[in-house]
Amino acid sequence: MTASQTKPTACLALADGTVFYGQGFGATGETEAELCFNTAMSGYQEIMTDPSYAGQIVTFTFPHIGNVGVNPDDDETADPVAEGMVVKWMPTQSSNWRAVQELSDWLAARGRIAVGGIDTRRLTRAIRQQGAPHVAMAHNPDGVFDVEALVAKARAFSGLEGLDLAKGVTCSQSYRWDEMRWAWPEGYKPQTNPKHKVVAVDYGAKRNILRCLASAGCDVTVLPASASYDEVMAHQPDGVFLSNGPGDPAATGEYAVPMIRSLLDNTDIPVFGICLGHQMLALALGARTIKMNHGHHGANHPVKEVETGKVEITSMNHGFAVDAQTLPDGVLETHVSLFDGSNCGIRMADRPVFSVQHHPEASPGPQDSFYLFERFAASMAAA
């Protein structure tokens, strides 16, 4: 905080009793969540609107947050899903030709709390050392906080283990999607000549994933997370896509896994999963998932494709992982993280069924992983 900002207007309380003070922006009020850090240097609007961040507050390790404002084209879903944000420096006035609104105003209009002036390096070290903590965050322009009550709320937060959060971010009814990836100078254009019918099961799907499917030649129908096998097959798909999403995969798997198992048992159609969809597929194949210490969140994660040795720079956002030691016979590990060796991809040895933990649509490499969408399309063409 500068000399003119000596009075804090926001407070971040960790369950271990550690308290950080800073300057609030966005909405006022209080919220409780799991705290994670994200190492991406751009894309804060996409991060805040990524449904996979449900139940989490995001600490940004990059200090320049808010400097390009916000615009409707960069939303991954209609409204922010992350519970709040923590940044090093207060956002400055935006400077970008695409900006239509300031970050603080956008957050305030959508009920999301943010705090600046925090030592995010110290906070990030704490997350790495003790795991993703439970926190309570408050923004009060008067600077009055009941710190003991905030710490108590942080300690009372149940955490993400055992929580099915997909049901809170999935679509309420099916819909069609034909918008392709953004391209200069037209922007988002519709897919007018699709070659493959795809059902996308929405566990919290990002719009850019659906755009990538459309750009790969898919006619996409999106179904809610609770869609049954019969509801999926009623659309006579050439392939099924399993989307990203938040929460504990084991909890979502209680209703998602039976549908996927029915697909695998009764059809030979290609299946492709990303993030939570990857974990759902792994569970359906007989593997298990585990809670990570602090997860992977960022746009600079090196992932190695085992069969080719190629290293991709990827975007990650997950706090749970597939335990590669539990993969059954006939299921191969295709990708691994070069940060910690954790599983980042699987495939069935004898069928076009595969998934990855990272986000190939996010383009941090910038397009190292887009081949996965083309591989899915090729598998449908071959089938």
C-alpha positions as a Markdown table, in Angstrom:
| # | Residue | x | y | z |
|---|---|---|---|---|
| 1 | Met | 0.0 | 0.0 | 0.0 |
| 2 | Thr | 1.1 | 3.6 | -0.7 |
| 3 | Ala | 1.3 | 6.3 | 1.9 |
| 4 | Ser | -2.1 | 7.5 | 0.7 |
| 5 | Gln | -3.6 | 4.1 | 1.2 |
| 6 | Thr | -2.7 | 3.4 | 4.8 |
| 7 | Lys | -6.2 | 2.4 | 5.9 |
| 8 | Pro | -7.0 | -1.1 | 4.6 |
| 9 | Thr | -10.4 | -1.7 | 3.1 |
| 10 | Ala | -10.1 | -5.5 | 2.6 |
| 11 | Cys | -9.0 | -8.4 | 4.7 |
| 12 | Leu | -8.0 | -12.0 | 3.7 |
| 13 | Ala | -8.0 | -14.4 | 6.6 |
| 14 | Leu | -6.5 | -17.9 | 6.4 |
| 15 | Ala | -7.7 | -20.9 | 8.4 |
| 16 | Asp | -4.4 | -21.1 | 10.2 |
| 17 | Gly | -5.0 | -17.5 | 11.6 |
| 18 | Thr | -2.7 | -15.7 | 9.2 |
| 19 | Val | -4.3 | -12.3 | 8.1 |
| 20 | Phe | -3.5 | -10.1 | 5.1 |
| 21 | Tyr | -4.8 | -6.6 | 4.7 |
| 22 | Gly | -5.1 | -4.6 | 1.5 |
| 23 | Gln | -7.3 | -2.4 | -0.6 |
| 24 | Gly | -10.6 | -3.7 | -1.8 |
| 25 | Phe | -12.1 | -3.3 | -5.2 |
| 26 | Gly | -15.1 | -4.8 | -7.0 |
| 27 | Ala | -18.0 | -5.8 | -4.9 |
| 28 | Thr | -18.2 | -5.3 | -1.1 |
| 29 | Gly | -19.1 | -8.1 | 1.4 |
| 30 | Glu | -17.6 | -11.4 | 2.4 |
| 31 | Thr | -16.9 | -14.8 | 0.8 |
| 32 | Glu | -15.3 | -18.1 | 1.8 |
| 33 | Ala | -13.4 | -20.4 | -0.5 |
| 34 | Glu | -10.3 | -22.4 | -1.2 |
| 35 | Leu | -7.4 | -20.2 | -2.2 |
| 36 | Cys | -5.2 | -21.1 | -5.2 |
| 37 | Phe | -2.6 | -19.2 | -7.2 |
| 38 | Asn | -2.4 | -18.8 | -11.0 |
| 39 | Thr | 0.9 | -18.0 | -12.7 |
| 40 | Ala | -0.5 | -16.8 | -16.1 |
| 41 | Met | 0.7 | -13.4 | -17.3 |
| 42 | Ser | -2.5 | -12.7 | -19.2 |
| 43 | Gly | -6.1 | -13.9 | -19.4 |
| 44 | Tyr | -7.4 | -12.8 | -16.0 |
| 45 | Gln | -10.9 | -12.3 | -17.4 |
| 46 | Glu | -10.9 | -15.8 | -18.9 |
| 47 | Ile | -9.7 | -17.2 | -15.5 |
| 48 | Met | -12.4 | -15.4 | -13.5 |
| 49 | Thr | -15.1 | -16.7 | -15.9 |
| 50 | Asp | -13.7 | -20.3 | -16.1 |
| 51 | Pro | -16.3 | -22.6 | -14.4 |
| 52 | Ser | -13.5 | -24.8 | -13.2 |
| 53 | Tyr | -12.7 | -22.1 | -10.5 |
| 54 | Ala | -16.1 | -22.5 | -8.7 |
| 55 | Gly | -15.4 | -22.5 | -5.0 |
| 56 | Gln | -12.0 | -20.9 | -5.3 |
| 57 | Ile | -10.4 | -17.5 | -4.9 |
| 58 | Val | -7.5 | -16.9 | -7.3 |
| 59 | Thr | -4.2 | -15.2 | -6.3 |
| 60 | Phe | -2.5 | -13.8 | -9.4 |
| 61 | Thr | 1.3 | -14.1 | -9.2 |
| 62 | Phe | 1.6 | -11.6 | -12.2 |
| 63 | Pro | 1.2 | -8.1 | -10.8 |
| 64 | His | -0.3 | -6.3 | -13.8 |
| 65 | Ile | -4.0 | -7.4 | -13.4 |
| 66 | Gly | -6.7 | -5.2 | -14.9 |
| 67 | Asn | -4.4 | -3.3 | -17.3 |
| 68 | Val | -6.3 | -4.2 | -20.4 |
| 69 | Gly | -9.8 | -3.9 | -18.9 |
| 70 | Val | -12.6 | -6.4 | -19.8 |
| 71 | Asn | -14.8 | -7.1 | -22.9 |
| 72 | Pro | -17.6 | -9.5 | -23.7 |
| 73 | Asp | -15.6 | -11.5 | -26.2 |
| 74 | Asp | -13.2 | -12.8 | -23.5 |
| 75 | Asp | -15.8 | -14.3 | -21.2 |
| 76 | Glu | -15.7 | -18.1 | -20.9 |
| 77 | Thr | -19.2 | -18.1 | -19.5 |
| 78 | Ala | -21.8 | -15.5 | -18.8 |
| 79 | Asp | -20.5 | -14.3 | -15.4 |
| 80 | Pro | -17.5 | -14.7 | -13.2 |
| 81 | Val | -17.4 | -18.1 | -11.4 |
| 82 | Ala | -14.3 | -17.7 | -9.3 |
| 83 | Glu | -15.3 | -16.4 | -5.8 |
| 84 | Gly | -12.8 | -13.6 | -5.9 |
| 85 | Met | -9.3 | -12.4 | -6.8 |
| 86 | Val | -6.2 | -11.3 | -4.9 |
| 87 | Val | -3.5 | -9.2 | -6.7 |
| 88 | Lys | -0.2 | -7.4 | -5.9 |
| 89 | Trp | -1.0 | -4.0 | -7.3 |
| 90 | Met | -4.4 | -2.2 | -7.5 |
| 91 | Pro | -5.6 | -2.2 | -11.1 |
| 92 | Thr | -4.7 | 0.9 | -13.1 |
| 93 | Gln | -6.9 | 2.6 | -15.7 |
| 94 | Ser | -7.2 | 0.1 | -18.6 |
| 95 | Ser | -5.4 | 0.8 | -21.9 |
| 96 | Asn | -6.5 | -1.5 | -24.7 |
| 97 | Trp | -8.6 | -0.9 | -27.8 |
| 98 | Arg | -10.8 | -3.9 | -27.0 |
| 99 | Ala | -11.7 | -2.8 | -23.5 |
| 100 | Val | -15.3 | -1.8 | -22.8 |
| 101 | Gln | -15.2 | -1.7 | -19.0 |
| 102 | Glu | -12.8 | -1.4 | -16.1 |
| 103 | Leu | -12.1 | -4.6 | -14.2 |
| 104 | Ser | -13.2 | -3.2 | -10.8 |
| 105 | Asp | -16.6 | -2.1 | -12.3 |
| 106 | Trp | -17.0 | -5.4 | -14.0 |
| 107 | Leu | -16.4 | -7.3 | -10.7 |
| 108 | Ala | -18.7 | -5.0 | -8.7 |
| 109 | Ala | -21.5 | -5.4 | -11.2 |
| 110 | Arg | -21.2 | -9.2 | -10.9 |
| 111 | Gly | -20.8 | -9.4 | -7.1 |
| 112 | Arg | -17.2 | -10.5 | -7.0 |
| 113 | Ile | -14.8 | -9.3 | -4.3 |
| 114 | Ala | -11.2 | -8.4 | -5.0 |
| 115 | Val | -8.3 | -7.2 | -2.9 |
| 116 | Gly | -5.0 | -5.5 | -4.0 |
| 117 | Gly | -1.9 | -4.4 | -2.2 |
| 118 | Ile | -1.2 | -8.0 | -1.0 |
| 119 | Asp | 2.2 | -9.6 | -0.8 |
| 120 | Thr | 1.3 | -12.3 | -3.4 |
| 121 | Arg | 4.8 | -13.8 | -3.3 |
| 122 | Arg | 4.5 | -14.5 | 0.4 |
| 123 | Leu | 0.9 | -15.8 | -0.1 |
| 124 | Thr | 2.0 | -18.1 | -3.0 |
| 125 | Arg | 4.8 | -19.5 | -0.9 |
| 126 | Ala | 2.3 | -20.2 | 1.9 |
| 127 | Ile | 0.0 | -22.0 | -0.6 |
| 128 | Arg | 2.9 | -24.2 | -1.9 |
| 129 | Gln | 4.1 | -25.1 | 1.5 |
| 130 | Gln | 0.8 | -25.9 | 3.3 |
| 131 | Gly | -1.5 | -26.7 | 0.4 |
| 132 | Ala | -4.4 | -24.7 | -0.9 |
| 133 | Pro | -5.8 | -23.1 | 2.3 |
| 134 | His | -9.4 | -22.4 | 3.2 |
| 135 | Val | -9.9 | -18.6 | 3.5 |
| 136 | Ala | -12.4 | -15.9 | 4.2 |
| 137 | Met | -12.2 | -12.5 | 2.4 |
| 138 | Ala | -14.0 | -9.3 | 3.2 |
| 139 | His | -14.2 | -5.9 | 1.5 |
| 140 | Asn | -15.5 | -3.0 | 3.6 |
| 141 | Pro | -14.8 | 0.6 | 2.5 |
| 142 | Asp | -15.1 | 1.6 | 6.2 |
| 143 | Gly | -12.1 | -0.6 | 7.0 |
| 144 | Val | -13.9 | -2.4 | 9.9 |
| 145 | Phe | -13.4 | -6.2 | 10.2 |
| 146 | Asp | -14.2 | -8.9 | 12.7 |
| 147 | Val | -11.0 | -10.8 | 12.1 |
| 148 | Glu | -11.8 | -13.5 | 14.6 |
| 149 | Ala | -15.1 | -14.2 | 12.8 |
| 150 | Leu | -13.4 | -14.3 | 9.4 |
| 151 | Val | -10.8 | -16.8 | 10.7 |
| 152 | Ala | -13.7 | -18.9 | 12.1 |
| 153 | Lys | -15.5 | -18.8 | 8.7 |
| 154 | Ala | -12.3 | -19.9 | 7.0 |
| 155 | Arg | -11.9 | -22.8 | 9.4 |
| 156 | Ala | -15.6 | -23.7 | 8.9 |
| 157 | Phe | -15.3 | -23.8 | 5.1 |
| 158 | Ser | -15.9 | -27.5 | 4.1 |
| 159 | Gly | -13.3 | -27.5 | 1.3 |
| 160 | Leu | -13.7 | -29.0 | -2.2 |
| 161 | Glu | -13.2 | -32.7 | -1.4 |
| 162 | Gly | -16.5 | -34.5 | -1.7 |
| 163 | Leu | -18.2 | -31.6 | -3.4 |
| 164 | Asp | -20.0 | -32.0 | -6.8 |
| 165 | Leu | -19.7 | -28.4 | -8.1 |
| 166 | Ala | -20.5 | -29.4 | -11.7 |
| 167 | Lys | -24.2 | -29.4 | -11.1 |
| 168 | Gly | -24.0 | -25.7 | -10.1 |
| 169 | Val | -22.2 | -24.5 | -13.3 |
| 170 | Thr | -23.7 | -26.9 | -16.0 |
| 171 | Cys | -26.3 | -25.7 | -18.5 |
| 172 | Ser | -29.9 | -26.2 | -17.5 |
| 173 | Gln | -31.0 | -27.5 | -20.9 |
| 174 | Ser | -29.4 | -28.6 | -24.1 |
| 175 | Tyr | -28.4 | -26.1 | -26.8 |
| 176 | Arg | -26.5 | -26.0 | -30.1 |
| 177 | Trp | -23.1 | -24.4 | -30.6 |
| 178 | Asp | -21.6 | -23.3 | -34.0 |
| 179 | Glu | -19.3 | -20.4 | -33.2 |
| 180 | Met | -15.7 | -21.0 | -34.2 |
| 181 | Arg | -12.4 | -19.6 | -32.8 |
| 182 | Trp | -11.7 | -15.8 | -33.0 |
| 183 | Ala | -9.9 | -14.8 | -36.2 |
| 184 | Trp | -8.8 | -11.4 | -37.5 |
| 185 | Pro | -10.5 | -9.4 | -38.8 |
| 186 | Glu | -14.0 | -11.1 | -38.7 |
| 187 | Gly | -13.9 | -12.2 | -35.0 |
| 188 | Tyr | -16.1 | -15.2 | -34.2 |
| 189 | Lys | -17.6 | -16.8 | -37.3 |
| 190 | Pro | -20.1 | -19.6 | -37.5 |
| 191 | Gln | -19.3 | -23.1 | -38.6 |
| 192 | Thr | -21.4 | -23.5 | -41.8 |
| 193 | Asn | -20.0 | -26.9 | -43.1 |
| 194 | Pro | -19.7 | -29.3 | -40.1 |
| 195 | Lys | -18.7 | -32.8 | -40.8 |
| 196 | His | -19.2 | -34.5 | -37.4 |
| 197 | Lys | -22.0 | -34.6 | -34.9 |
| 198 | Val | -20.7 | -34.2 | -31.4 |
| 199 | Val | -22.5 | -34.3 | -28.1 |
| 200 | Ala | -20.6 | -32.2 | -25.5 |
| 201 | Val | -21.4 | -33.1 | -21.9 |
| 202 | Asp | -21.2 | -29.8 | -19.9 |
| 203 | Tyr | -19.5 | -30.2 | -16.5 |
| 204 | Gly | -18.7 | -26.5 | -16.7 |
| 205 | Ala | -17.6 | -26.1 | -20.3 |
| 206 | Lys | -15.5 | -23.1 | -21.4 |
| 207 | Arg | -16.8 | -21.3 | -24.5 |
| 208 | Asn | -13.4 | -21.5 | -26.2 |
| 209 | Ile | -13.4 | -25.3 | -26.0 |
| 210 | Leu | -16.7 | -25.4 | -27.8 |
| 211 | Arg | -15.3 | -23.0 | -30.4 |
| 212 | Cys | -12.3 | -25.3 | -30.9 |
| 213 | Leu | -14.7 | -28.2 | -31.5 |
| 214 | Ala | -16.6 | -26.1 | -34.1 |
| 215 | Ser | -13.4 | -25.0 | -35.7 |
| 216 | Ala | -12.4 | -28.7 | -36.0 |
| 217 | Gly | -15.5 | -29.3 | -38.1 |
| 218 | Cys | -18.0 | -30.4 | -35.4 |
| 219 | Asp | -21.7 | -29.7 | -35.2 |
| 220 | Val | -21.9 | -29.4 | -31.4 |
| 221 | Thr | -24.9 | -30.1 | -29.2 |
| 222 | Val | -24.3 | -29.4 | -25.5 |
| 223 | Leu | -26.1 | -31.4 | -22.8 |
| 224 | Pro | -26.2 | -31.0 | -19.0 |
| 225 | Ala | -23.8 | -32.8 | -16.8 |
| 226 | Ser | -26.6 | -35.2 | -15.6 |
| 227 | Ala | -27.4 | -36.4 | -19.2 |
| 228 | Ser | -28.1 | -40.1 | -19.3 |
| 229 | Tyr | -26.7 | -42.6 | -21.9 |
| 230 | Asp | -30.1 | -42.6 | -23.6 |
| 231 | Glu | -30.2 | -38.8 | -23.8 |
| 232 | Val | -26.7 | -38.7 | -25.3 |
| 233 | Met | -27.4 | -41.4 | -27.9 |
| 234 | Ala | -30.8 | -39.8 | -28.9 |
| 235 | His | -28.7 | -37.3 | -30.8 |
| 236 | Gln | -26.9 | -40.0 | -32.8 |
| 237 | Pro | -23.5 | -38.5 | -32.2 |
| 238 | Asp | -20.3 | -39.4 | -34.2 |
| 239 | Gly | -18.4 | -38.6 | -31.0 |
| 240 | Val | -18.8 | -37.5 | -27.4 |
| 241 | Phe | -16.9 | -34.8 | -25.7 |
| 242 | Leu | -16.5 | -34.6 | -21.9 |
| 243 | Ser | -15.9 | -31.0 | -20.7 |
| 244 | Asn | -13.8 | -29.3 | -18.0 |
| 245 | Gly | -15.4 | -28.4 | -14.7 |
| 246 | Pro | -15.0 | -27.8 | -11.0 |
| 247 | Gly | -15.1 | -29.8 | -7.8 |
| 248 | Asp | -14.2 | -33.3 | -6.7 |
| 249 | Pro | -14.3 | -35.7 | -9.7 |
| 250 | Ala | -15.3 | -38.6 | -7.4 |
| 251 | Ala | -18.4 | -36.7 | -6.4 |
| 252 | Thr | -19.4 | -35.7 | -9.9 |
| 253 | Gly | -18.6 | -39.3 | -11.0 |
| 254 | Glu | -21.5 | -40.7 | -9.0 |
| 255 | Tyr | -23.8 | -39.8 | -11.9 |
| 256 | Ala | -21.3 | -39.1 | -14.7 |
| 257 | Val | -19.4 | -42.3 | -14.6 |
| 258 | Pro | -22.3 | -44.7 | -15.2 |
| 259 | Met | -23.2 | -42.8 | -18.4 |
| 260 | Ile | -19.6 | -42.9 | -19.7 |
| 261 | Arg | -19.3 | -46.6 | -18.9 |
| 262 | Ser | -22.5 | -47.3 | -20.9 |
| 263 | Leu | -20.9 | -45.4 | -23.8 |
| 264 | Leu | -17.8 | -47.5 | -23.6 |
| 265 | Asp | -19.7 | -50.8 | -23.2 |
| 266 | Asn | -22.3 | -50.3 | -25.9 |
| 267 | Thr | -20.7 | -48.2 | -28.6 |
| 268 | Asp | -17.4 | -47.8 | -30.4 |
| 269 | Ile | -17.8 | -44.0 | -31.0 |
| 270 | Pro | -14.8 | -41.8 | -30.2 |
| 271 | Val | -14.7 | -40.1 | -26.8 |
| 272 | Phe | -12.5 | -37.0 | -25.9 |
| 273 | Gly | -12.2 | -35.4 | -22.5 |
| 274 | Ile | -10.5 | -32.3 | -21.1 |
| 275 | Cys | -9.8 | -31.5 | -17.4 |
| 276 | Leu | -12.7 | -32.8 | -15.3 |
| 277 | Gly | -13.8 | -34.7 | -18.4 |
| 278 | His | -10.4 | -36.4 | -18.4 |
| 279 | Gln | -10.9 | -37.4 | -14.7 |
| 280 | Met | -14.4 | -38.6 | -15.4 |
| 281 | Leu | -13.1 | -40.9 | -18.2 |
| 282 | Ala | -10.3 | -42.2 | -16.0 |
| 283 | Leu | -12.8 | -43.1 | -13.3 |
| 284 | Ala | -15.1 | -44.8 | -15.8 |
| 285 | Leu | -12.1 | -46.9 | -17.0 |
| 286 | Gly | -11.4 | -48.0 | -13.4 |
| 287 | Ala | -8.7 | -45.5 | -12.2 |
| 288 | Arg | -8.8 | -43.3 | -9.2 |
| 289 | Thr | -8.3 | -39.5 | -8.6 |
| 290 | Ile | -6.5 | -37.8 | -5.8 |
| 291 | Lys | -6.5 | -34.3 | -4.3 |
| 292 | Met | -3.3 | -32.4 | -5.1 |
| 293 | Asn | -1.4 | -30.2 | -2.5 |
| 294 | His | -1.9 | -26.9 | -4.4 |
| 295 | Gly | -2.9 | -28.0 | -7.8 |
| 296 | His | -1.8 | -26.7 | -11.2 |
| 297 | His | -3.0 | -23.3 | -12.3 |
| 298 | Gly | -1.3 | -21.3 | -14.9 |
| 299 | Ala | -0.3 | -20.9 | -18.6 |
| 300 | Asn | 3.3 | -22.0 | -18.5 |
| 301 | His | 3.1 | -25.7 | -17.7 |
| 302 | Pro | 5.3 | -28.0 | -19.7 |
| 303 | Val | 3.6 | -31.3 | -20.6 |
| 304 | Lys | 5.4 | -34.2 | -22.4 |
| 305 | Glu | 3.6 | -36.4 | -24.9 |
| 306 | Val | 5.0 | -39.8 | -23.9 |
| 307 | Glu | 4.8 | -41.5 | -27.3 |
| 308 | Thr | 6.5 | -38.8 | -29.3 |
| 309 | Gly | 8.6 | -37.0 | -26.7 |
| 310 | Lys | 7.2 | -33.7 | -27.8 |
| 311 | Val | 6.9 | -31.0 | -25.1 |
| 312 | Glu | 3.9 | -28.7 | -25.1 |
| 313 | Ile | 3.5 | -25.5 | -23.2 |
| 314 | Thr | 0.0 | -25.8 | -21.8 |
| 315 | Ser | -2.6 | -24.0 | -19.7 |
| 316 | Met | -3.6 | -25.9 | -16.5 |
| 317 | Asn | -6.4 | -25.5 | -14.0 |
| 318 | His | -7.0 | -28.4 | -11.7 |
| 319 | Gly | -6.7 | -29.3 | -8.0 |
| 320 | Phe | -7.4 | -33.0 | -8.4 |
| 321 | Ala | -5.4 | -35.4 | -10.6 |
| 322 | Val | -5.7 | -38.9 | -12.0 |
| 323 | Asp | -3.5 | -41.4 | -10.1 |
| 324 | Ala | -1.5 | -43.0 | -12.9 |
| 325 | Gln | -0.6 | -45.9 | -10.7 |
| 326 | Thr | -4.2 | -47.0 | -10.8 |
| 327 | Leu | -4.7 | -47.1 | -14.6 |
| 328 | Pro | -5.9 | -50.5 | -15.6 |
| 329 | Asp | -4.5 | -52.8 | -18.3 |
| 330 | Gly | -5.4 | -51.5 | -21.7 |
| 331 | Val | -5.3 | -47.8 | -20.7 |
| 332 | Leu | -2.1 | -46.0 | -21.5 |
| 333 | Glu | -0.6 | -42.8 | -20.0 |
| 334 | Thr | -0.1 | -40.4 | -22.9 |
| 335 | His | 1.0 | -37.2 | -21.3 |
| 336 | Val | 2.9 | -36.2 | -18.1 |
| 337 | Ser | 3.7 | -33.0 | -16.3 |
| 338 | Leu | 7.4 | -32.0 | -16.5 |
| 339 | Phe | 6.9 | -30.0 | -13.3 |
| 340 | Asp | 6.0 | -33.0 | -11.0 |
| 341 | Gly | 5.4 | -36.0 | -13.2 |
| 342 | Ser | 1.7 | -36.1 | -12.5 |
| 343 | Asn | -0.7 | -37.6 | -15.1 |
| 344 | Cys | -1.8 | -35.3 | -17.9 |
| 345 | Gly | -3.4 | -37.7 | -20.4 |
| 346 | Ile | -4.7 | -41.2 | -21.1 |
| 347 | Arg | -6.0 | -43.3 | -24.0 |
| 348 | Met | -7.5 | -46.7 | -24.5 |
| 349 | Ala | -5.0 | -48.9 | -26.3 |
| 350 | Asp | -7.4 | -50.3 | -28.9 |
| 351 | Arg | -10.1 | -47.6 | -29.3 |
| 352 | Pro | -10.4 | -43.9 | -30.1 |
| 353 | Val | -11.0 | -42.9 | -26.5 |
| 354 | Phe | -8.6 | -40.4 | -25.0 |
| 355 | Ser | -8.4 | -37.4 | -22.7 |
| 356 | Val | -6.0 | -34.8 | -21.3 |
| 357 | Gln | -5.7 | -32.9 | -18.1 |
| 358 | His | -4.5 | -29.6 | -19.6 |
| 359 | His | -6.5 | -27.1 | -21.7 |
| 360 | Pro | -5.6 | -27.4 | -25.4 |
| 361 | Glu | -8.0 | -24.6 | -26.2 |
| 362 | Ala | -6.3 | -22.0 | -24.1 |
| 363 | Ser | -3.3 | -21.5 | -26.5 |
| 364 | Pro | -0.5 | -20.5 | -24.2 |
| 365 | Gly | 2.1 | -22.2 | -26.5 |
| 366 | Pro | 0.3 | -20.6 | -28.4 |
| 367 | Gln | -1.3 | -23.5 | -30.2 |
| 368 | Asp | 0.9 | -26.5 | -29.1 |
| 369 | Ser | -2.1 | -28.7 | -28.2 |
| 370 | Phe | -4.8 | -27.8 | -30.8 |
| 371 | Tyr | -3.8 | -31.1 | -32.6 |
| 372 | Leu | -6.0 | -32.9 | -30.0 |
| 373 | Phe | -9.2 | -31.4 | -31.4 |
| 374 | Glu | -8.0 | -32.4 | -34.9 |
| 375 | Arg | -7.2 | -35.9 | -33.6 |
| 376 | Phe | -10.7 | -36.2 | -32.2 |
| 377 | Ala | -12.1 | -35.1 | -35.6 |
| 378 | Ala | -9.9 | -37.5 | -37.4 |
| 379 | Ser | -11.0 | -40.4 | -35.2 |
| 380 | Met | -14.6 | -39.6 | -36.0 |
| 381 | Ala | -13.8 | -39.4 | -39.8 |
| 382 | Ala | -12.1 | -42.8 | -39.5 |
| 383 | Ala | -15.0 | -44.4 | -37.6 |
